[in-house]
Amino acid sequence: MTTPDIEKRSQDYCITRNLTVESCLGAGTQGIVFICELPSQTQHDHNRVAVKFHHREIAYNRELSVYLRLRDLCVNEVAGHIIPDLIAYDDEFLAIEMTIVSPPFCLDFGGAYLDRPPDYSPEVWRDWERMKSMAFEDNWPHVKKILATLETMGVFVADVNPGNIKF
């Protein structure tokens, strides 16, 4: 699930932040997310964070820029869906540390664009919307509301799936 490069970066990052990797939360095309523990005497969710290690710098920069924008706007929820809070980030390790959230949530902005939508043809957009509406079924109107709200903040999310917008 993990690559030797991400394995090394995650170990080094955790050393610098005094964290311990607990488990892998998920893996995708843009990176791997680990649940990490903060040093503590008790086991509570507030002692745990999620850290995403990106495969590529371009996805890291996209996702970080979105989290920074949302942090600057004091946005931690969109249309009733929680957005993780940015805790820390590190350009050297391509790491974004954030709070752990439970559904309903909206996360994973590695495929998002700031201040302009991706340059897709009308045909691609039509096919994209058809596929997404099938994936989300009855929740599609609410997903469109989430996307429209994010767009008012200059965040255009292209990578939309039921794993990153969960009800």
N, C-alpha and C positions, 0 to 999 in steps of 0.2 A: 504494500500500500504506500509506503514511503520510499523516497529515493535516498541514496547515500548522501547527496548534497543537502537535502532537507533535513535528514537525520542529524548531520553535523551542525547545520545552522540552528536547528531547534535546541540541540544540547548546549551550544555556545550561548545562544540567547538566554536560555533558562539560567545558566550560570551567572550571566551579567545581571539578571533581574531577580535572582534568588528564588526561582520557581522550580517546581518538580513536575515533570510530565506525568499525568495520571492516566490518560487514555486518548485514543484518537476519536474525535467527534465526527469527522467526515473528511472525505477526499473528493476532489473534483478536477476539472480540467485546468483550473488556475492555481490550485494549491491544496494544502492539507491543513486541517484545523485540529489542534490538540486542546484538551482540557488540561489546564495546569493548576497546581495548588500553590498557594502562598504559604509561607511558613506560619503555622498557627497551632494552638493547642486543641482546637475544636474542629469538627467537620461540618461546615455550613457552606451554602452556595456562595456567600459573600467572601469565602476564602478561596474561591476558584475563579479562574478566568479562562476565556477562550483565546488562543493565539493562532492566527492564520499565517502560515509560511507560504509565500507565493513561489511558483516555479519561474515566473518571468517578471522582470522589472516593470514592463508596460502595464500588466494587470495590477501589480502592487501600487504603482503610481495612480492608476485610475481609481482603485478602491480607496486608497488613502485620501485622495483629493475629495471624494464624496464624503467620507467620514469627517474630514476637516470642515467641509462646507456645512454639514449637518450640525457639527459641534458649534461652529461659529454662529449658526442660526438658532442654537439651543433647541434643536429638534431631536426628540428621543421617541417619537411616536407619530405615525402617519395613518390617518383613517382607522384608528383603533388598533393598529399593529405596532408593536414595540420594535424599536431599532436599537441594536446594541450601542452602548456608550463606548467611545474611544478612550482607552486608558493610556496606551503608550504605542509607539511605533519605532521601528529601527530600519533605516535605509540600507545598512550594511547586511542585515539578516533578512531583508524583505519580509519583515514581520509586523503584523498588526495585532495588538493586544486589546481585547474588548470584553465587556461584560457578557455573561451567559444569559440568554433570554429563553423564555418558554412561549409557546403559541398563545395567542396569535402574534406572529412576528414577521418582519421584513428585513432581510439581510443579504449579504453577498453582492457587493457592488463592483466586483472586478470587471464586469462587462458593461459598466455604466459609462456614460459620457457626460461631461460638464458643459453646460451652456449651449449645447447643440445636440440634436439627435444624430445617430449614425446616418451616414449617407447611403441609405438603401433605396432601391427603386420602388415605385408604387406597387409593382407586382410582388416584390419581396415583402413589403409591409403587409399586403393583403394576405399572403400565405402565412406570414408570421402571426397575424391576428387570428386567422382561422385555426392554426395549430394551438395557439395559447388558449383560445376559447374552448377548444376540445379538452385540453389538459386540465383546465380549472372548472369546467362545466358550469354549475349554477353559481359558483363564486366569481366568474369572470367579470360581471359588472362591478363587483367590489374591487377586484384587482385593477380594473381600469380607473377607478376612483383613486386608488393608491398611486398609480403611475401618473395620473393627471396632477395630483397634489405634489408629488416629487418634481414634476416638470415645472411647477410654479417656482420652485427653488433652484431651477437650472440643472436638475439631475434627471437624465434620460436613461432609463434602465432598459437594456436590450435583452439581458439574460434573465428572463422571467420563467420560473417553473415552480411547481408545488412544493419543492424542497426549500426554496428561498423566500417564498411568500406563503406562510403556513397559517391555516385557520384553526 
